[in-house]
Amino acid sequence: MKLEKAVIQKLKKDLETVKTMDDLLGKNGVIKKFIKHLTIATVTGRADSPSGL
């Protein structure tokens, strides 16, 4: 449960910075970062990631 809350908080924080569609969908967009973060969190079982997402 703690991991899920941390992932949701991270997504909410990132979504607050979205100003354009590129910010959301682009090469370094929020969605791509979120998927990366979620993958790392799932594999490691930790909400923080070494890549600084």
PDBQT receptor file of N, H, CA, C and O in Angstrom, charges set to zero:
ATOM      1  N   MET A   1       0.826  -1.193   0.000  1.00  0.00    +0.000 N 
ATOM      2  CA  MET A   1       0.000   0.000   0.000  1.00  0.00    +0.000 C 
ATOM      3  C   MET A   1       0.873   1.261   0.000  1.00  0.00    +0.000 C 
ATOM      4  O   MET A   1       0.549   2.252  -0.655  1.00  0.00    +0.000 OA
ATOM      5  N   LYS A   2       1.972   1.208   0.736  1.00  0.00    +0.000 N 
ATOM      6  H   LYS A   2       2.236   0.404   1.268  1.00  0.00    +0.000 HD
ATOM      7  CA  LYS A   2       2.875   2.358   0.808  1.00  0.00    +0.000 C 
ATOM      8  C   LYS A   2       3.466   2.674  -0.568  1.00  0.00    +0.000 C 
ATOM      9  O   LYS A   2       3.596   3.839  -0.946  1.00  0.00    +0.000 OA
ATOM     10  N   LEU A   3       3.817   1.640  -1.300  1.00  0.00    +0.000 N 
ATOM     11  H   LEU A   3       3.712   0.694  -0.993  1.00  0.00    +0.000 HD
ATOM     12  CA  LEU A   3       4.386   1.802  -2.637  1.00  0.00    +0.000 C 
ATOM     13  C   LEU A   3       3.380   2.449  -3.578  1.00  0.00    +0.000 C 
ATOM     14  O   LEU A   3       3.729   3.351  -4.340  1.00  0.00    +0.000 OA
ATOM     15  N   GLU A   4       2.141   1.993  -3.528  1.00  0.00    +0.000 N 
ATOM     16  H   GLU A   4       1.858   1.260  -2.909  1.00  0.00    +0.000 HD
ATOM     17  CA  GLU A   4       1.104   2.548  -4.396  1.00  0.00    +0.000 C 
ATOM     18  C   GLU A   4       0.889   4.030  -4.121  1.00  0.00    +0.000 C 
ATOM     19  O   GLU A   4       0.749   4.826  -5.050  1.00  0.00    +0.000 OA
ATOM     20  N   LYS A   5       0.864   4.399  -2.842  1.00  0.00    +0.000 N 
ATOM     21  H   LYS A   5       0.977   3.753  -2.087  1.00  0.00    +0.000 HD
ATOM     22  CA  LYS A   5       0.674   5.809  -2.478  1.00  0.00    +0.000 C 
ATOM     23  C   LYS A   5       1.822   6.663  -2.996  1.00  0.00    +0.000 C 
ATOM     24  O   LYS A   5       1.604   7.769  -3.489  1.00  0.00    +0.000 OA
ATOM     25  N   ALA A   6       3.037   6.155  -2.885  1.00  0.00    +0.000 N 
ATOM     26  H   ALA A   6       3.215   5.256  -2.485  1.00  0.00    +0.000 HD
ATOM     27  CA  ALA A   6       4.208   6.899  -3.348  1.00  0.00    +0.000 C 
ATOM     28  C   ALA A   6       4.168   7.085  -4.864  1.00  0.00    +0.000 C 
ATOM     29  O   ALA A   6       4.510   8.155  -5.367  1.00  0.00    +0.000 OA
ATOM     30  N   VAL A   7       3.757   6.063  -5.583  1.00  0.00    +0.000 N 
ATOM     31  H   VAL A   7       3.479   5.194  -5.174  1.00  0.00    +0.000 HD
ATOM     32  CA  VAL A   7       3.673   6.147  -7.042  1.00  0.00    +0.000 C 
ATOM     33  C   VAL A   7       2.600   7.149  -7.450  1.00  0.00    +0.000 C 
ATOM     34  O   VAL A   7       2.813   7.944  -8.366  1.00  0.00    +0.000 OA
ATOM     35  N   ILE A   8       1.457   7.120  -6.784  1.00  0.00    +0.000 N 
ATOM     36  H   ILE A   8       1.284   6.475  -6.040  1.00  0.00    +0.000 HD
ATOM     37  CA  ILE A   8       0.370   8.056  -7.088  1.00  0.00    +0.000 C 
ATOM     38  C   ILE A   8       0.787   9.484  -6.775  1.00  0.00    +0.000 C 
ATOM     39  O   ILE A   8       0.492  10.392  -7.552  1.00  0.00    +0.000 OA
ATOM     40  N   GLN A   9       1.466   9.705  -5.658  1.00  0.00    +0.000 N 
ATOM     41  H   GLN A   9       1.706   8.968  -5.026  1.00  0.00    +0.000 HD
ATOM     42  CA  GLN A   9       1.951  11.044  -5.307  1.00  0.00    +0.000 C 
ATOM     43  C   GLN A   9       2.912  11.557  -6.366  1.00  0.00    +0.000 C 
ATOM     44  O   GLN A   9       2.842  12.724  -6.751  1.00  0.00    +0.000 OA
ATOM     45  N   LYS A  10       3.804  10.703  -6.841  1.00  0.00    +0.000 N 
ATOM     46  H   LYS A  10       3.860   9.755  -6.528  1.00  0.00    +0.000 HD
ATOM     47  CA  LYS A  10       4.770  11.088  -7.869  1.00  0.00    +0.000 C 
ATOM     48  C   LYS A  10       4.052  11.495  -9.150  1.00  0.00    +0.000 C 
ATOM     49  O   LYS A  10       4.407  12.499  -9.767  1.00  0.00    +0.000 OA
ATOM     50  N   LEU A  11       3.050  10.730  -9.551  1.00  0.00    +0.000 N 
ATOM     51  H   LEU A  11       2.761   9.914  -9.049  1.00  0.00    +0.000 HD
ATOM     52  CA  LEU A  11       2.298  11.045 -10.761  1.00  0.00    +0.000 C 
ATOM     53  C   LEU A  11       1.563  12.373 -10.609  1.00  0.00    +0.000 C 
ATOM     54  O   LEU A  11       1.583  13.196 -11.524  1.00  0.00    +0.000 OA
ATOM     55  N   LYS A  12       0.924  12.590  -9.480  1.00  0.00    +0.000 N 
ATOM     56  H   LYS A  12       0.908  11.922  -8.736  1.00  0.00    +0.000 HD
ATOM     57  CA  LYS A  12       0.208  13.852  -9.243  1.00  0.00    +0.000 C 
ATOM     58  C   LYS A  12       1.168  15.035  -9.312  1.00  0.00    +0.000 C 
ATOM     59  O   LYS A  12       0.859  16.062  -9.916  1.00  0.00    +0.000 OA
ATOM     60  N   LYS A  13       2.332  14.884  -8.689  1.00  0.00    +0.000 N 
ATOM     61  H   LYS A  13       2.583  14.050  -8.198  1.00  0.00    +0.000 HD
ATOM     62  CA  LYS A  13       3.336  15.954  -8.687  1.00  0.00    +0.000 C 
ATOM     63  C   LYS A  13       3.792  16.263 -10.116  1.00  0.00    +0.000 C 
ATOM     64  O   LYS A  13       3.909  17.427 -10.497  1.00  0.00    +0.000 OA
ATOM     65  N   ASP A  14       4.046  15.224 -10.892  1.00  0.00    +0.000 N 
ATOM     66  H   ASP A  14       3.951  14.278 -10.582  1.00  0.00    +0.000 HD
ATOM     67  CA  ASP A  14       4.486  15.409 -12.275  1.00  0.00    +0.000 C 
ATOM     68  C   ASP A  14       3.398  16.032 -13.137  1.00  0.00    +0.000 C 
ATOM     69  O   ASP A  14       3.694  16.863 -13.996  1.00  0.00    +0.000 OA
ATOM     70  N   LEU A  15       2.153  15.648 -12.926  1.00  0.00    +0.000 N 
ATOM     71  H   LEU A  15       1.912  14.972 -12.229  1.00  0.00    +0.000 HD
ATOM     72  CA  LEU A  15       1.051  16.184 -13.726  1.00  0.00    +0.000 C 
ATOM     73  C   LEU A  15       0.831  17.675 -13.469  1.00  0.00    +0.000 C 
ATOM     74  O   LEU A  15       0.308  18.379 -14.332  1.00  0.00    +0.000 OA
ATOM     75  N   GLU A  16       1.224  18.159 -12.294  1.00  0.00    +0.000 N 
ATOM     76  H   GLU A  16       1.648  17.587 -11.593  1.00  0.00    +0.000 HD
ATOM     77  CA  GLU A  16       1.093  19.585 -11.989  1.00  0.00    +0.000 C 
ATOM     78  C   GLU A  16       1.997  20.441 -12.868  1.00  0.00    +0.000 C 
ATOM     79  O   GLU A  16       1.738  21.632 -13.040  1.00  0.00    +0.000 OA
ATOM     80  N   THR A  17       3.047  19.858 -13.424  1.00  0.00    +0.000 N 
ATOM     81  H   THR A  17       3.257  18.891 -13.285  1.00  0.00    +0.000 HD
ATOM     82  CA  THR A  17       4.006  20.614 -14.229  1.00  0.00    +0.000 C 
ATOM     83  C   THR A  17       3.655  20.633 -15.713  1.00  0.00    +0.000 C 
ATOM     84  O   THR A  17       4.323  21.314 -16.492  1.00  0.00    +0.000 OA
ATOM     85  N   VAL A  18       2.626  19.901 -16.117  1.00  0.00    +0.000 N 
ATOM     86  H   VAL A  18       2.084  19.348 -15.484  1.00  0.00    +0.000 HD
ATOM     87  CA  VAL A  18       2.253  19.796 -17.532  1.00  0.00    +0.000 C 
ATOM     88  C   VAL A  18       1.646  21.105 -18.025  1.00  0.00    +0.000 C 
ATOM     89  O   VAL A  18       0.664  21.601 -17.473  1.00  0.00    +0.000 OA
ATOM     90  N   LYS A  19       2.255  21.654 -19.080  1.00  0.00    +0.000 N 
ATOM     91  H   LYS A  19       3.053  21.251 -19.529  1.00  0.00    +0.000 HD
ATOM     92  CA  LYS A  19       1.742  22.883 -19.687  1.00  0.00    +0.000 C 
ATOM     93  C   LYS A  19       1.375  22.673 -21.153  1.00  0.00    +0.000 C 
ATOM     94  O   LYS A  19       0.524  23.382 -21.691  1.00  0.00    +0.000 OA
ATOM     95  N   THR A  20       2.014  21.705 -21.794  1.00  0.00    +0.000 N 
ATOM     96  H   THR A  20       2.705  21.129 -21.357  1.00  0.00    +0.000 HD
ATOM     97  CA  THR A  20       1.740  21.424 -23.211  1.00  0.00    +0.000 C 
ATOM     98  C   THR A  20       1.560  19.919 -23.402  1.00  0.00    +0.000 C 
ATOM     99  O   THR A  20       1.864  19.124 -22.513  1.00  0.00    +0.000 OA
ATOM    100  N   MET A  21       1.066  19.552 -24.565  1.00  0.00    +0.000 N 
ATOM    101  H   MET A  21       0.819  20.198 -25.288  1.00  0.00    +0.000 HD
ATOM    102  CA  MET A  21       0.918  18.127 -24.882  1.00  0.00    +0.000 C 
ATOM    103  C   MET A  21       2.282  17.438 -24.928  1.00  0.00    +0.000 C 
ATOM    104  O   MET A  21       2.392  16.260 -24.588  1.00  0.00    +0.000 OA
ATOM    105  N   ASP A  22       3.321  18.166 -25.347  1.00  0.00    +0.000 N 
ATOM    106  H   ASP A  22       3.231  19.123 -25.623  1.00  0.00    +0.000 HD
ATOM    107  CA  ASP A  22       4.660  17.592 -25.385  1.00  0.00    +0.000 C 
ATOM    108  C   ASP A  22       5.138  17.254 -23.971  1.00  0.00    +0.000 C 
ATOM    109  O   ASP A  22       5.826  16.254 -23.769  1.00  0.00    +0.000 OA
ATOM    110  N   ASP A  23       4.776  18.085 -23.002  1.00  0.00    +0.000 N 
ATOM    111  H   ASP A  23       4.217  18.898 -23.166  1.00  0.00    +0.000 HD
ATOM    112  CA  ASP A  23       5.128  17.801 -21.608  1.00  0.00    +0.000 C 
ATOM    113  C   ASP A  23       4.494  16.493 -21.140  1.00  0.00    +0.000 C 
ATOM    114  O   ASP A  23       5.047  15.783 -20.300  1.00  0.00    +0.000 OA
ATOM    115  N   LEU A  24       3.341  16.195 -21.691  1.00  0.00    +0.000 N 
ATOM    116  H   LEU A  24       2.892  16.772 -22.374  1.00  0.00    +0.000 HD
ATOM    117  CA  LEU A  24       2.613  14.994 -21.297  1.00  0.00    +0.000 C 
ATOM    118  C   LEU A  24       3.034  13.770 -22.105  1.00  0.00    +0.000 C 
ATOM    119  O   LEU A  24       3.234  12.693 -21.543  1.00  0.00    +0.000 OA
ATOM    120  N   LEU A  25       3.168  13.932 -23.415  1.00  0.00    +0.000 N 
ATOM    121  H   LEU A  25       3.005  14.806 -23.871  1.00  0.00    +0.000 HD
ATOM    122  CA  LEU A  25       3.381  12.791 -24.306  1.00  0.00    +0.000 C 
ATOM    123  C   LEU A  25       4.753  12.724 -24.955  1.00  0.00    +0.000 C 
ATOM    124  O   LEU A  25       5.072  11.722 -25.594  1.00  0.00    +0.000 OA
ATOM    125  N   GLY A  26       5.567  13.747 -24.813  1.00  0.00    +0.000 N 
ATOM    126  H   GLY A  26       5.308  14.561 -24.293  1.00  0.00    +0.000 HD
ATOM    127  CA  GLY A  26       6.842  13.838 -25.515  1.00  0.00    +0.000 C 
ATOM    128  C   GLY A  26       7.879  12.822 -25.087  1.00  0.00    +0.000 C 
ATOM    129  O   GLY A  26       7.633  11.951 -24.253  1.00  0.00    +0.000 OA
ATOM    130  N   LYS A  27       9.068  12.968 -25.700  1.00  0.00    +0.000 N 
ATOM    131  H   LYS A  27       9.268  13.676 -26.378  1.00  0.00    +0.000 HD
ATOM    132  CA  LYS A  27      10.176  12.042 -25.454  1.00  0.00    +0.000 C 
ATOM    133  C   LYS A  27      10.495  11.923 -23.962  1.00  0.00    +0.000 C 
ATOM    134  O   LYS A  27      10.769  10.829 -23.470  1.00  0.00    +0.000 OA
ATOM    135  N   ASN A  28      10.460  13.025 -23.259  1.00  0.00    +0.000 N 
ATOM    136  H   ASN A  28      10.237  13.914 -23.659  1.00  0.00    +0.000 HD
ATOM    137  CA  ASN A  28      10.698  13.026 -21.818  1.00  0.00    +0.000 C 
ATOM    138  C   ASN A  28       9.438  13.439 -21.068  1.00  0.00    +0.000 C 
ATOM    139  O   ASN A  28       9.507  14.065 -20.011  1.00  0.00    +0.000 OA
ATOM    140  N   GLY A  29       8.304  13.085 -21.620  1.00  0.00    +0.000 N 
ATOM    141  H   GLY A  29       8.248  12.577 -22.479  1.00  0.00    +0.000 HD
ATOM    142  CA  GLY A  29       7.023  13.475 -21.052  1.00  0.00    +0.000 C 
ATOM    143  C   GLY A  29       6.680  12.744 -19.763  1.00  0.00    +0.000 C 
ATOM    144  O   GLY A  29       7.319  11.762 -19.384  1.00  0.00    +0.000 OA
ATOM    145  N   VAL A  30       5.665  13.251 -19.116  1.00  0.00    +0.000 N 
ATOM    146  H   VAL A  30       5.146  14.048 -19.424  1.00  0.00    +0.000 HD
ATOM    147  CA  VAL A  30       5.220  12.718 -17.834  1.00  0.00    +0.000 C 
ATOM    148  C   VAL A  30       4.820  11.244 -17.947  1.00  0.00    +0.000 C 
ATOM    149  O   VAL A  30       5.140  10.442 -17.070  1.00  0.00    +0.000 OA
ATOM    150  N   ILE A  31       4.131  10.896 -19.016  1.00  0.00    +0.000 N 
ATOM    151  H   ILE A  31       3.871  11.547 -19.729  1.00  0.00    +0.000 HD
ATOM    152  CA  ILE A  31       3.678   9.509 -19.153  1.00  0.00    +0.000 C 
ATOM    153  C   ILE A  31       4.863   8.560 -19.302  1.00  0.00    +0.000 C 
ATOM    154  O   ILE A  31       4.884   7.494 -18.687  1.00  0.00    +0.000 OA
ATOM    155  N   LYS A  32       5.845   8.938 -20.108  1.00  0.00    +0.000 N 
ATOM    156  H   LYS A  32       5.828   9.804 -20.608  1.00  0.00    +0.000 HD
ATOM    157  CA  LYS A  32       7.024   8.082 -20.281  1.00  0.00    +0.000 C 
ATOM    158  C   LYS A  32       7.788   7.944 -18.959  1.00  0.00    +0.000 C 
ATOM    159  O   LYS A  32       8.220   6.850 -18.598  1.00  0.00    +0.000 OA
ATOM    160  N   LYS A  33       7.950   9.056 -18.247  1.00  0.00    +0.000 N 
ATOM    161  H   LYS A  33       7.600   9.945 -18.541  1.00  0.00    +0.000 HD
ATOM    162  CA  LYS A  33       8.635   9.008 -16.956  1.00  0.00    +0.000 C 
ATOM    163  C   LYS A  33       7.860   8.157 -15.958  1.00  0.00    +0.000 C 
ATOM    164  O   LYS A  33       8.449   7.413 -15.172  1.00  0.00    +0.000 OA
ATOM    165  N   PHE A  34       6.523   8.274 -15.996  1.00  0.00    +0.000 N 
ATOM    166  H   PHE A  34       6.045   8.877 -16.634  1.00  0.00    +0.000 HD
ATOM    167  CA  PHE A  34       5.690   7.504 -15.080  1.00  0.00    +0.000 C 
ATOM    168  C   PHE A  34       5.831   6.005 -15.336  1.00  0.00    +0.000 C 
ATOM    169  O   PHE A  34       5.948   5.221 -14.394  1.00  0.00    +0.000 OA
ATOM    170  N   ILE A  35       5.820   5.612 -16.597  1.00  0.00    +0.000 N 
ATOM    171  H   ILE A  35       5.725   6.249 -17.362  1.00  0.00    +0.000 HD
ATOM    172  CA  ILE A  35       5.963   4.192 -16.929  1.00  0.00    +0.000 C 
ATOM    173  C   ILE A  35       7.324   3.677 -16.478  1.00  0.00    +0.000 C 
ATOM    174  O   ILE A  35       7.430   2.569 -15.953  1.00  0.00    +0.000 OA
ATOM    175  N   LYS A  36       8.364   4.482 -16.683  1.00  0.00    +0.000 N 
ATOM    176  H   LYS A  36       8.278   5.382 -17.110  1.00  0.00    +0.000 HD
ATOM    177  CA  LYS A  36       9.709   4.111 -16.231  1.00  0.00    +0.000 C 
ATOM    178  C   LYS A  36       9.733   3.945 -14.714  1.00  0.00    +0.000 C 
ATOM    179  O   LYS A  36      10.254   2.960 -14.190  1.00  0.00    +0.000 OA
ATOM    180  N   HIS A  37       9.162   4.921 -14.023  1.00  0.00    +0.000 N 
ATOM    181  H   HIS A  37       8.739   5.721 -14.448  1.00  0.00    +0.000 HD
ATOM    182  CA  HIS A  37       9.128   4.908 -12.560  1.00  0.00    +0.000 C 
ATOM    183  C   HIS A  37       8.333   3.705 -12.055  1.00  0.00    +0.000 C 
ATOM    184  O   HIS A  37       8.754   3.026 -11.119  1.00  0.00    +0.000 OA
ATOM    185  N   LEU A  38       7.200   3.447 -12.670  1.00  0.00    +0.000 N 
ATOM    186  H   LEU A  38       6.858   3.998 -13.431  1.00  0.00    +0.000 HD
ATOM    187  CA  LEU A  38       6.359   2.324 -12.269  1.00  0.00    +0.000 C 
ATOM    188  C   LEU A  38       7.072   0.995 -12.498  1.00  0.00    +0.000 C 
ATOM    189  O   LEU A  38       6.973   0.087 -11.673  1.00  0.00    +0.000 OA
ATOM    190  N   THR A  39       7.782   0.878 -13.606  1.00  0.00    +0.000 N 
ATOM    191  H   THR A  39       7.862   1.616 -14.276  1.00  0.00    +0.000 HD
ATOM    192  CA  THR A  39       8.532  -0.342 -13.901  1.00  0.00    +0.000 C 
ATOM    193  C   THR A  39       9.611  -0.576 -12.855  1.00  0.00    +0.000 C 
ATOM    194  O   THR A  39       9.762  -1.688 -12.350  1.00  0.00    +0.000 OA
ATOM    195  N   ILE A  40      10.358   0.465 -12.531  1.00  0.00    +0.000 N 
ATOM    196  H   ILE A  40      10.235   1.369 -12.941  1.00  0.00    +0.000 HD
ATOM    197  CA  ILE A  40      11.419   0.346 -11.526  1.00  0.00    +0.000 C 
ATOM    198  C   ILE A  40      10.824   0.007 -10.165  1.00  0.00    +0.000 C 
ATOM    199  O   ILE A  40      11.355  -0.840  -9.447  1.00  0.00    +0.000 OA
ATOM    200  N   ALA A  41       9.727   0.665  -9.808  1.00  0.00    +0.000 N 
ATOM    201  H   ALA A  41       9.296   1.353 -10.392  1.00  0.00    +0.000 HD
ATOM    202  CA  ALA A  41       9.081   0.409  -8.525  1.00  0.00    +0.000 C 
ATOM    203  C   ALA A  41       8.578  -1.029  -8.443  1.00  0.00    +0.000 C 
ATOM    204  O   ALA A  41       8.659  -1.661  -7.389  1.00  0.00    +0.000 OA
ATOM    205  N   THR A  42       8.064  -1.538  -9.541  1.00  0.00    +0.000 N 
ATOM    206  H   THR A  42       7.998  -1.025 -10.397  1.00  0.00    +0.000 HD
ATOM    207  CA  THR A  42       7.551  -2.907  -9.566  1.00  0.00    +0.000 C 
ATOM    208  C   THR A  42       8.683  -3.917  -9.423  1.00  0.00    +0.000 C 
ATOM    209  O   THR A  42       8.562  -4.891  -8.680  1.00  0.00    +0.000 OA
ATOM    210  N   VAL A  43       9.765  -3.686 -10.125  1.00  0.00    +0.000 N 
ATOM    211  H   VAL A  43       9.863  -2.895 -10.728  1.00  0.00    +0.000 HD
ATOM    212  CA  VAL A  43      10.892  -4.621 -10.104  1.00  0.00    +0.000 C 
ATOM    213  C   VAL A  43      11.613  -4.598  -8.762  1.00  0.00    +0.000 C 
ATOM    214  O   VAL A  43      11.951  -5.648  -8.217  1.00  0.00    +0.000 OA
ATOM    215  N   THR A  44      11.848  -3.400  -8.229  1.00  0.00    +0.000 N 
ATOM    216  H   THR A  44      11.573  -2.547  -8.672  1.00  0.00    +0.000 HD
ATOM    217  CA  THR A  44      12.625  -3.279  -7.000  1.00  0.00    +0.000 C 
ATOM    218  C   THR A  44      11.772  -3.326  -5.744  1.00  0.00    +0.000 C 
ATOM    219  O   THR A  44      12.272  -3.631  -4.661  1.00  0.00    +0.000 OA
ATOM    220  N   GLY A  45      10.481  -3.024  -5.883  1.00  0.00    +0.000 N 
ATOM    221  H   GLY A  45      10.075  -2.776  -6.762  1.00  0.00    +0.000 HD
ATOM    222  CA  GLY A  45       9.615  -2.963  -4.707  1.00  0.00    +0.000 C 
ATOM    223  C   GLY A  45       9.801  -1.684  -3.923  1.00  0.00    +0.000 C 
ATOM    224  O   GLY A  45       9.360  -1.576  -2.779  1.00  0.00    +0.000 OA
ATOM    225  N   ARG A  46      10.461  -0.707  -4.545  1.00  0.00    +0.000 N 
ATOM    226  H   ARG A  46      10.819  -0.795  -5.474  1.00  0.00    +0.000 HD
ATOM    227  CA  ARG A  46      10.716   0.584  -3.893  1.00  0.00    +0.000 C 
ATOM    228  C   ARG A  46      10.093   1.690  -4.722  1.00  0.00    +0.000 C 
ATOM    229  O   ARG A  46      10.045   1.608  -5.949  1.00  0.00    +0.000 OA
ATOM    230  N   ALA A  47       9.614   2.728  -4.045  1.00  0.00    +0.000 N 
ATOM    231  H   ALA A  47       9.653   2.795  -3.048  1.00  0.00    +0.000 HD
ATOM    232  CA  ALA A  47       8.993   3.852  -4.748  1.00  0.00    +0.000 C 
ATOM    233  C   ALA A  47      10.038   4.819  -5.286  1.00  0.00    +0.000 C 
ATOM    234  O   ALA A  47       9.801   5.487  -6.292  1.00  0.00    +0.000 OA
ATOM    235  N   ASP A  48      11.185   4.902  -4.631  1.00  0.00    +0.000 N 
ATOM    236  H   ASP A  48      11.378   4.359  -3.814  1.00  0.00    +0.000 HD
ATOM    237  CA  ASP A  48      12.238   5.797  -5.118  1.00  0.00    +0.000 C 
ATOM    238  C   ASP A  48      13.064   5.035  -6.146  1.00  0.00    +0.000 C 
ATOM    239  O   ASP A  48      13.240   3.822  -6.042  1.00  0.00    +0.000 OA
ATOM    240  N   SER A  49      13.558   5.748  -7.121  1.00  0.00    +0.000 N 
ATOM    241  H   SER A  49      13.415   6.734  -7.205  1.00  0.00    +0.000 HD
ATOM    242  CA  SER A  49      14.327   5.069  -8.157  1.00  0.00    +0.000 C 
ATOM    243  C   SER A  49      15.716   5.677  -8.272  1.00  0.00    +0.000 C 
ATOM    244  O   SER A  49      15.880   6.880  -8.067  1.00  0.00    +0.000 OA
ATOM    245  N   PRO A  50      16.696   4.884  -8.589  1.00  0.00    +0.000 N 
ATOM    246  CA  PRO A  50      18.058   5.394  -8.725  1.00  0.00    +0.000 C 
ATOM    247  C   PRO A  50      18.232   6.349  -9.897  1.00  0.00    +0.000 C 
ATOM    248  O   PRO A  50      19.212   7.093  -9.950  1.00  0.00    +0.000 OA
ATOM    249  N   SER A  51      17.291   6.336 -10.836  1.00  0.00    +0.000 N 
ATOM    250  H   SER A  51      16.495   5.732 -10.792  1.00  0.00    +0.000 HD
ATOM    251  CA  SER A  51      17.419   7.215 -11.998  1.00  0.00    +0.000 C 
ATOM    252  C   SER A  51      16.915   8.620 -11.721  1.00  0.00    +0.000 C 
ATOM    253  O   SER A  51      16.987   9.482 -12.597  1.00  0.00    +0.000 OA
ATOM    254  N   GLY A  52      16.409   8.868 -10.528  1.00  0.00    +0.000 N 
ATOM    255  H   GLY A  52      16.350   8.168  -9.817  1.00  0.00    +0.000 HD
ATOM    256  CA  GLY A  52      15.983  10.215 -10.159  1.00  0.00    +0.000 C 
ATOM    257  C   GLY A  52      14.662  10.639 -10.738  1.00  0.00    +0.000 C 
ATOM    258  O   GLY A  52      14.425  11.837 -10.895  1.00  0.00    +0.000 OA
ATOM    259  N   LEU A  53      13.806   9.724 -11.058  1.00  0.00    +0.000 N 
ATOM    260  H   LEU A  53      13.999   8.751 -10.931  1.00  0.00    +0.000 HD
ATOM    261  CA  LEU A  53      12.497  10.065 -11.621  1.00  0.00    +0.000 C 
ATOM    262  C   LEU A  53      11.594  10.653 -10.577  1.00  0.00    +0.000 C 
ATOM    263  O   LEU A  53      10.450  10.998 -10.873  1.00  0.00    +0.000 OA
TER     264      LEU A  53
